[in-house]
Amino acid sequence: METETMLFKNFRKYLKEKAAVEDAVFARLQAYLRAESFSKGSVLLKRGDICRDSIFVEKGLLRMYTLDEAGKEHIIQFAPENWFTGDRGSIYFNDPSYFIIEAIEDSEVLFVNDDFINNASELSPSYRKYNNKLLHNHIRQLQKRINLLLGASAEKRYLNFVKLYPDLLLRVPQWMIASYLGITPESLSRVRKELAHKNFKPY
């Protein structure tokens, strides 16, 4: 039990701070969690597979991406510590996933299934409220991201990335950031140089 508690340490703290889930409630829920470690480059979800669980990152860094018809990667999301990722459409509708989830660093994650979510919602009204807010915030962020990709300048996209992921600039290769922004690495270099001339300091 002590080993399990240590494995779930960040998630327990996350739920306590964000959703007011007390330790006694969490103790009843942790049986529904599955912890796994993945080395850098490991694939957690393959394209075409059914995504069964949401993934909470205890330690490390994941990315979710898709491939276009030419085989080019397009990064949808990064998931550092204390972030969730997963293909919600695949989880809810049981559809094959369009996405691939890969570990960018050695990572420790928790797989959070529907049994956890349903039981947590019954045991903790504050969790139920927070989970609903989390879902709507996810939709809001996706809509904002689509709007930025469709109409914002490369500089504005980059500044939004820095705001959303302030700790990733030194952890993620430039080509991955460019892929997330929907621009070329060369365009990203230009944006950074122009911002440097304006004395912008991202970290």
C-alpha positions as a printed Julia matrix, in Angstrom:
203×3 Matrix{Float64}:
   0.0    0.0     0.0
   2.84   2.39    0.78
   4.39   1.73   -2.64
   1.06   2.42   -4.34
   0.65   5.63   -2.37
   4.08   6.82   -3.54
   3.25   5.9    -7.14
   0.11   8.04   -6.98
   1.67  10.86   -4.98
   1.34  13.64   -7.56
  -2.14  12.59   -8.65
  -3.36  12.46   -5.07
  -1.93  15.94   -4.46
  -3.43  17.18   -7.74
  -6.92  15.95   -6.83
  -6.65  17.32   -3.31
  -5.66  20.8    -4.53
  -7.84  21.01   -7.65
 -10.9   18.99   -6.69
 -10.81  18.89   -2.88
 -10.61  15.07   -2.85
  -9.61  14.0     0.65
  -7.01  11.29    1.3
  -9.63   8.89    2.72
 -11.68   9.15   -0.48
  -8.6    8.76   -2.65
  -7.63   5.62   -0.73
 -10.92   4.05   -1.79
 -10.34   5.03   -5.42
  -6.73   4.11   -6.07
  -7.61   0.48   -6.81
  -9.04   1.77  -10.09
  -5.71   3.33  -11.12
  -2.92   1.62  -13.03
   0.62   2.96  -12.87
   3.22   2.29  -15.56
   6.67   3.57  -16.48
   7.74   4.21  -20.07
  11.17   4.9   -21.47
  11.79   7.75  -23.9
  10.4    6.91  -27.33
   7.86   4.38  -26.06
   4.41   4.48  -27.64
   1.47   4.46  -25.21
  -1.26   4.62  -27.85
  -0.99   3.48  -31.47
  -3.01   4.87  -34.31
  -6.0    2.6   -34.92
  -6.12   1.27  -31.35
  -8.99   1.99  -28.97
  -7.98   4.43  -26.24
  -9.43   2.96  -23.04
  -8.16   5.39  -20.4
  -7.24   8.98  -19.78
  -3.54   9.33  -18.96
  -2.22  11.45  -16.09
   1.49  12.27  -16.16
   3.11  11.78  -12.77
   6.6   12.41  -14.1
   8.07  13.02  -17.54
   6.62  14.32  -20.79
   4.31  12.91  -23.47
   3.15  14.13  -26.85
   0.03  13.3   -28.82
   0.3   13.61  -32.57
  -1.25  12.52  -35.85
   0.11  11.78  -39.32
  -1.17  13.31  -42.54
  -1.45  11.42  -45.85
   2.17  12.25  -46.67
   3.36  10.83  -43.34
   4.15  14.22  -41.8
   3.67  14.54  -38.04
   1.34  17.14  -36.55
   1.55  17.5   -32.78
  -1.82  18.05  -31.11
  -0.77  18.27  -27.47
   2.14  18.06  -25.07
   1.5   16.57  -21.62
   4.08  17.37  -18.94
   3.75  16.6   -15.22
   0.23  17.01  -13.79
  -1.41  17.08  -17.24
  -3.95  14.7   -18.71
  -3.89  13.38  -22.24
  -5.78  10.76  -24.23
  -8.13  10.48  -27.17
 -11.46  11.45  -25.63
 -13.39  10.58  -28.79
 -11.95   7.08  -28.8
 -12.6    6.63  -25.07
 -16.22   7.77  -25.2
 -17.32   6.43  -28.58
 -15.06   3.36  -28.67
 -13.69   4.48  -32.05
 -10.21   3.62  -33.35
  -7.87   6.48  -32.49
  -6.47   8.85  -35.1
  -3.66   9.72  -32.71
  -0.36   8.41  -31.39
   0.81   9.08  -27.84
   4.56   8.84  -27.25
   6.92   9.48  -24.35
   9.35  12.31  -25.14
  11.18  11.65  -21.86
  11.3    8.69  -19.5
   7.85   8.95  -17.95
   5.68   7.63  -15.13
   1.97   7.76  -15.84
  -1.37   6.73  -14.4
  -4.14   5.23  -16.5
  -7.44   6.64  -15.26
 -10.45   4.6   -16.38
 -14.2    5.17  -16.32
 -14.55   3.16  -13.09
 -12.32   5.67  -11.31
 -14.22   8.65  -12.73
 -17.67   7.22  -11.99
 -16.8    6.17   -8.44
 -14.99   9.42   -7.72
 -18.05  11.34   -8.94
 -20.27   9.36   -6.55
 -17.98   9.68   -3.56
 -16.98  13.31   -4.06
 -19.37  16.02   -5.31
 -16.41  18.38   -5.53
 -14.65  15.94   -7.88
 -17.77  15.63  -10.02
 -17.93  19.43  -10.33
 -14.21  19.7   -11.1
 -14.28  16.92  -13.69
 -17.11  18.69  -15.51
 -15.12  21.93  -15.43
 -12.04  20.06  -16.72
 -14.0   18.71  -19.68
 -15.33  22.14  -20.63
 -11.89  23.68  -20.23
 -10.5   21.02  -22.58
 -13.12  21.98  -25.18
 -12.34  25.67  -24.69
  -8.61  25.09  -25.2
  -9.25  23.05  -28.37
 -11.45  25.81  -29.79
  -8.82  28.41  -28.96
  -6.12  26.27  -30.58
  -8.16  25.85  -33.77
  -8.75  29.61  -33.9
  -5.02  30.31  -33.5
  -4.04  27.8   -36.2
  -6.57  29.24  -38.63
  -6.02  32.93  -38.14
  -3.16  33.92  -35.83
   0.35  34.94  -36.81
   3.29  32.65  -36.06
   4.4   35.06  -33.33
   1.01  35.01  -31.62
   0.91  31.21  -31.77
   4.37  31.01  -30.23
   3.5   33.45  -27.44
   0.42  31.38  -26.64
   2.6   28.24  -26.54
   4.97  29.92  -24.06
   2.02  30.92  -21.88
   0.46  27.46  -21.98
   3.71  25.48  -21.63
   6.17  27.79  -19.81
   8.44  24.93  -18.71
   8.8   23.13  -22.03
  11.02  25.42  -24.09
  14.2   23.72  -22.85
  12.68  20.21  -22.83
  11.2   19.98  -26.32
  13.16  20.02  -29.63
  12.51  23.03  -31.83
  11.03  20.92  -34.63
   8.39  19.58  -32.25
   7.42  23.08  -31.15
   7.19  24.09  -34.82
   5.0   21.05  -35.53
   2.66  22.01  -32.68
   2.47  25.59  -33.97
   1.84  24.5   -37.56
   4.9   26.3   -38.92
   8.36  25.3   -40.18
  11.39  25.21  -37.86
  12.85  28.04  -39.97
   9.78  30.2   -39.31
  10.06  29.43  -35.6
  13.7   30.55  -35.61
  12.67  33.83  -37.25
   9.94  34.39  -34.67
  12.38  33.79  -31.83
  14.94  36.18  -33.33
  12.33  38.89  -33.83
  11.11  38.48  -30.25
  14.69  38.58  -28.98
  15.12  41.95  -30.71
  12.06  43.1   -28.75
  13.77  41.91  -25.54
  11.2   39.15  -25.04
  12.48  36.6   -22.5
  10.45  33.37  -22.37
  12.42  31.96  -19.4
